[in-house]
Amino acid sequence: MSNVKLISTSALAKKMSISKNKLDEMLLAVKYISKEEKGFSLTSLGIEKSGCMKNHAKFGDYIVWDENIEIPNKLITQGKEFYTSTKIAIKYNLSARKINMILSEIGFIEKYLKGWTITILGTKNGGIQKENLKNGIPYVEWNESIFTSSAFSSILKEVNGEAGESTQIEIANTKSSNFREKFPTKHRATDGHMVRSKAEMLIDNWLYMAEIVHAYERKLPIEEEVYCDFYIPTGKVYIEFWGLENDPKYAKRKEIKKDIYKKYDFKLIELTDEEVFNLDDILPRLLLKYGVQTY
């Protein structure tokens, strides 16, 4: 329970982009709360679903919930328009398959045996898990915020070949312009990637020789301008090489970046100088942990 973030009903309503009154109606409908003379109280089912009472010195008792609490889809979607990948595809003159691949690339959905399932990140970005009533195949619908998602828009532009210089790498708080000037991309890896250090070249070469598709310095699918060292689409895995361990400024940026990976629950592999020279033993084991098989 230590990793569960509890938020008030008002905060939960804001996160879901609905009014507090609307959320109260939904919670009453699923019997998570009951109406009392002085307000709302938790039911046993509500407690089971993560609800608990808190007390504020000024405002009195109030209810808090797990920020990722599950509420039946039919209630969440009442009064709101949601979009399937097919509807989104029509808007951008693309196929539904390509839209799903983009959403998968940014970590909003994951491929199932048949169909797609939503991720925690996808839920936070307005997605709702659905199921085809005829064949049981899962799919995801999205509220209108998907059209203003910077992560979605950025990948969409790349796919359409519209990404210009403004979308190139400027790593705020993680790799400053001074860092980029000090460490230019002067090392050419076997696959043609230009990287910033010999260590990154060794990592890139290892991934290439292992026939693992990867990207170098790819933006994370979040609002913050943060870029990873390497990204592996299979498994949605990020790799960071931590150099300059004795540099206090670098160490501070490193901690900020690690906190961001943790915040969004991204799959992260961290490599040190020592481990870079032992990749044959280190990387296969770490990648397998996330379902990426080598050799």
C-alpha positions as CSV (number, residue, x, y, z in Angstrom):
1,M,0.0,0.0,0.0
2,S,3.0,2.3,0.4
3,N,3.0,3.0,-3.4
4,V,-0.7,3.9,-3.5
5,K,-1.4,7.6,-3.8
6,L,-4.6,8.7,-2.1
7,I,-6.5,11.7,-3.3
8,S,-9.7,13.5,-2.3
9,T,-13.0,13.0,-4.2
10,S,-12.6,16.5,-5.6
11,A,-9.1,15.8,-6.9
12,L,-10.3,12.5,-8.4
13,A,-13.1,14.3,-10.2
14,K,-10.6,16.8,-11.6
15,K,-8.4,13.9,-12.8
16,M,-11.3,12.3,-14.5
17,S,-12.4,15.6,-16.1
18,I,-15.8,15.5,-14.5
19,S,-17.6,17.6,-11.9
20,K,-17.5,16.6,-8.2
21,N,-21.3,16.2,-8.2
22,K,-21.1,13.8,-11.2
23,L,-18.5,11.7,-9.4
24,D,-20.5,11.6,-6.3
25,E,-23.5,10.3,-8.3
26,M,-21.2,7.6,-9.8
27,L,-19.9,6.6,-6.4
28,L,-23.4,6.4,-5.1
29,A,-24.5,4.3,-8.1
30,V,-21.8,1.7,-7.5
31,K,-22.5,1.8,-3.7
32,Y,-19.0,2.9,-2.8
33,I,-20.5,5.7,-0.7
34,S,-23.9,6.4,0.9
35,K,-25.7,9.6,1.5
36,E,-26.0,10.7,5.1
37,E,-27.6,13.7,6.8
38,K,-24.2,15.4,7.2
39,G,-22.7,14.3,3.9
40,F,-21.3,11.1,2.5
41,S,-20.0,8.1,4.3
42,L,-18.0,5.1,3.0
43,T,-19.7,1.7,2.6
44,S,-17.9,-1.5,3.2
45,L,-17.6,-1.9,-0.6
46,G,-16.1,1.6,-0.8
47,I,-13.5,0.7,1.8
48,E,-12.7,-2.5,-0.1
49,K,-12.2,-0.3,-3.2
50,S,-9.5,1.8,-1.4
51,G,-11.7,4.5,0.1
52,C,-10.8,5.8,3.6
53,M,-11.8,8.7,5.8
54,K,-9.4,11.6,6.6
55,N,-9.9,14.6,8.8
56,H,-8.9,18.2,8.1
57,A,-8.6,20.6,11.0
58,K,-10.6,23.3,9.1
59,F,-12.9,21.3,6.8
60,G,-13.6,18.2,8.9
61,D,-14.0,14.6,7.6
62,Y,-13.6,13.8,4.0
63,I,-13.0,10.7,1.8
64,V,-9.9,9.8,-0.1
65,W,-9.4,7.2,-2.9
66,D,-6.6,5.4,-4.7
67,E,-6.0,7.8,-7.7
68,N,-6.3,4.7,-10.0
69,I,-9.6,3.4,-8.5
70,E,-11.6,1.4,-11.0
71,I,-15.2,2.6,-11.6
72,P,-17.4,0.7,-14.1
73,N,-16.9,2.0,-17.6
74,K,-20.6,2.6,-18.3
75,L,-20.7,5.2,-15.5
76,I,-17.5,6.9,-16.5
77,T,-18.6,7.4,-20.1
78,Q,-22.1,8.8,-19.3
79,G,-22.5,12.2,-20.8
80,K,-19.1,12.2,-22.4
81,E,-17.9,11.5,-26.0
82,F,-15.3,8.8,-26.4
83,Y,-13.3,7.9,-29.4
84,T,-12.2,4.5,-30.7
85,S,-9.0,4.1,-32.7
86,T,-11.2,3.9,-35.8
87,K,-12.7,7.3,-35.1
88,I,-9.3,8.8,-34.3
89,A,-7.9,7.3,-37.5
90,I,-10.6,8.9,-39.6
91,K,-9.7,12.3,-38.2
92,Y,-6.1,11.9,-39.3
93,N,-6.7,10.0,-42.5
94,L,-4.8,7.0,-41.1
95,S,-5.7,3.3,-40.4
96,A,-7.0,2.2,-37.0
97,R,-4.0,-0.2,-36.8
98,K,-1.5,2.7,-37.2
99,I,-3.3,4.7,-34.4
100,N,-3.1,1.7,-32.1
101,M,0.6,1.3,-32.9
102,I,1.2,4.9,-32.1
103,L,-0.7,4.6,-28.8
104,S,1.3,1.5,-28.0
105,E,4.6,3.2,-28.9
106,I,3.9,6.0,-26.3
107,G,2.9,3.4,-23.7
108,F,-0.8,4.1,-23.5
109,I,-1.9,0.6,-24.6
110,E,-0.4,-2.9,-24.8
111,K,-1.0,-5.6,-27.4
112,Y,-3.1,-8.5,-26.1
113,L,-3.6,-12.0,-27.6
114,K,-6.3,-10.3,-29.6
115,G,-7.0,-6.6,-29.2
116,W,-5.5,-4.1,-26.9
117,T,-5.4,-3.4,-23.2
118,I,-4.9,-0.1,-21.5
119,T,-1.8,0.7,-19.3
120,I,-1.7,2.9,-16.2
121,L,-0.3,5.7,-18.3
122,G,-3.1,5.3,-20.8
123,T,-5.7,5.5,-18.0
124,K,-4.1,8.7,-16.7
125,N,-4.4,10.1,-20.2
126,G,-8.2,9.6,-20.5
127,G,-8.4,6.0,-21.8
128,I,-11.2,3.6,-20.9
129,Q,-10.9,-0.2,-21.2
130,K,-13.7,-1.7,-23.3
131,E,-14.6,-5.2,-24.5
132,N,-16.4,-6.2,-27.7
133,L,-19.7,-7.8,-26.5
134,K,-19.8,-10.3,-29.4
135,N,-16.3,-11.7,-29.3
136,G,-14.8,-10.5,-26.0
137,I,-11.8,-8.8,-27.7
138,P,-10.6,-5.9,-25.6
139,Y,-10.1,-2.4,-27.0
140,V,-9.7,1.1,-25.6
141,E,-11.7,4.3,-26.1
142,W,-10.4,7.8,-25.5
143,N,-11.8,11.1,-24.4
144,E,-11.2,14.2,-26.4
145,S,-8.0,15.0,-24.4
146,I,-6.2,12.5,-26.7
147,F,-6.2,15.1,-29.4
148,T,-4.2,17.5,-27.3
149,S,-1.8,15.0,-25.8
150,S,1.7,16.2,-26.5
151,A,3.0,12.6,-26.5
152,F,0.5,11.5,-29.1
153,S,0.8,14.5,-31.3
154,S,4.6,14.3,-31.3
155,I,4.7,10.7,-32.4
156,L,1.9,11.4,-34.9
157,K,4.0,14.1,-36.5
158,E,7.0,11.8,-36.7
159,V,5.0,9.0,-38.3
160,N,3.7,11.5,-40.9
161,G,7.2,12.9,-41.5
162,E,6.2,16.3,-40.1
163,A,8.6,16.6,-37.2
164,G,10.8,19.6,-37.7
165,E,13.7,21.1,-35.8
166,S,11.5,22.2,-33.0
167,T,10.9,18.6,-32.0
168,Q,14.6,17.8,-31.9
169,I,16.3,16.9,-28.6
170,E,16.4,19.6,-26.0
171,I,16.6,17.8,-22.7
172,A,15.4,20.2,-19.9
173,N,16.7,19.4,-16.4
174,T,18.3,16.2,-17.7
175,K,20.8,17.2,-20.4
176,S,21.3,20.9,-20.6
177,S,22.6,22.8,-23.6
178,N,26.0,23.0,-21.8
179,F,26.1,19.3,-21.6
180,R,25.3,18.9,-25.3
181,E,28.0,21.4,-26.2
182,K,30.5,19.7,-24.0
183,F,29.6,16.2,-25.2
184,P,28.6,16.3,-28.9
185,T,27.5,13.3,-30.8
186,K,30.9,12.4,-32.3
187,H,31.0,8.6,-31.9
188,R,29.4,6.6,-34.7
189,A,27.9,3.3,-33.7
190,T,27.8,0.3,-36.1
191,D,24.2,1.0,-37.1
192,G,25.0,4.6,-37.9
193,H,23.7,6.2,-34.7
194,M,25.8,9.2,-33.6
195,V,26.2,9.0,-29.8
196,R,28.0,11.0,-27.2
197,S,30.4,8.7,-25.6
198,K,32.3,5.4,-26.1
199,A,30.1,3.8,-23.4
200,E,27.0,4.7,-25.4
201,M,28.6,3.4,-28.6
202,L,29.3,0.0,-26.9
203,I,25.7,-0.2,-25.7
204,D,24.4,0.8,-29.2
205,N,26.7,-1.8,-30.9
206,W,25.6,-4.5,-28.5
207,L,21.9,-3.9,-29.2
208,Y,22.6,-3.8,-32.9
209,M,24.5,-7.1,-32.9
210,A,21.8,-8.7,-30.7
211,E,19.3,-7.6,-33.5
212,I,17.3,-5.6,-31.0
213,V,15.5,-2.6,-32.6
214,H,16.2,0.5,-30.6
215,A,16.2,4.3,-30.7
216,Y,18.8,6.7,-29.4
217,E,17.8,9.7,-27.3
218,R,14.1,9.4,-27.7
219,K,11.6,11.6,-25.9
220,L,9.6,10.0,-23.1
221,P,5.8,10.0,-23.8
222,I,5.1,12.6,-21.1
223,E,4.6,16.3,-20.8
224,E,8.1,16.9,-19.4
225,E,10.9,17.4,-21.9
226,V,12.9,14.4,-21.0
227,Y,14.9,12.0,-23.3
228,C,16.2,8.6,-22.6
229,D,19.6,7.3,-23.7
230,F,18.1,4.2,-25.5
231,Y,14.5,3.0,-26.1
232,I,13.5,-0.5,-27.1
233,P,10.0,-0.7,-28.6
234,T,9.7,-4.4,-27.9
235,G,8.8,-4.5,-24.2
236,K,8.7,-0.7,-24.0
237,V,12.1,-0.6,-22.2
238,Y,14.3,2.4,-21.5
239,I,18.0,2.2,-20.9
240,E,20.1,4.9,-19.1
241,F,23.8,4.9,-18.9
242,W,25.0,6.9,-15.9
243,G,28.4,8.4,-16.4
244,L,30.1,11.4,-14.7
245,E,29.2,9.9,-11.3
246,N,31.6,12.3,-9.5
247,D,29.9,15.4,-11.0
248,P,27.5,16.9,-8.4
249,K,25.4,18.7,-11.1
250,Y,25.1,15.5,-13.2
251,A,24.2,13.5,-10.0
252,K,21.4,16.0,-9.4
253,R,20.0,15.7,-12.9
254,K,20.3,11.9,-12.6
255,E,18.1,11.8,-9.5
256,I,15.5,14.1,-11.2
257,K,15.4,11.8,-14.2
258,K,15.1,8.6,-12.0
259,D,12.2,10.2,-10.2
260,I,10.4,10.8,-13.5
261,Y,10.9,7.2,-14.6
262,K,9.5,6.1,-11.2
263,K,6.6,8.6,-11.4
264,Y,5.4,7.2,-14.7
265,D,6.2,3.6,-13.8
266,F,8.4,3.2,-16.9
267,K,10.5,0.1,-17.4
268,L,14.1,1.2,-16.8
269,I,17.4,-0.5,-17.1
270,E,20.3,1.4,-15.5
271,L,23.9,0.8,-16.5
272,T,27.1,2.0,-14.9
273,D,30.7,2.3,-16.3
274,E,31.6,-1.1,-14.9
275,E,28.6,-2.8,-16.4
276,V,29.1,-1.4,-19.8
277,F,32.2,-3.5,-20.1
278,N,30.3,-6.6,-19.2
279,L,27.2,-6.3,-21.3
280,D,27.1,-9.9,-22.5
281,D,26.4,-11.0,-18.9
282,I,24.4,-8.0,-17.8
283,L,21.9,-7.0,-20.6
284,P,20.4,-10.3,-21.5
285,R,19.3,-10.9,-17.9
286,L,18.0,-7.4,-17.5
287,L,16.1,-7.4,-20.8
288,L,14.6,-10.8,-20.2
289,K,13.1,-9.3,-17.0
290,Y,10.9,-7.2,-19.3
291,G,10.2,-9.9,-21.8
292,V,12.9,-9.0,-24.4
293,Q,14.7,-12.1,-25.4
294,T,18.2,-12.0,-26.9
295,Y,20.2,-14.5,-28.9
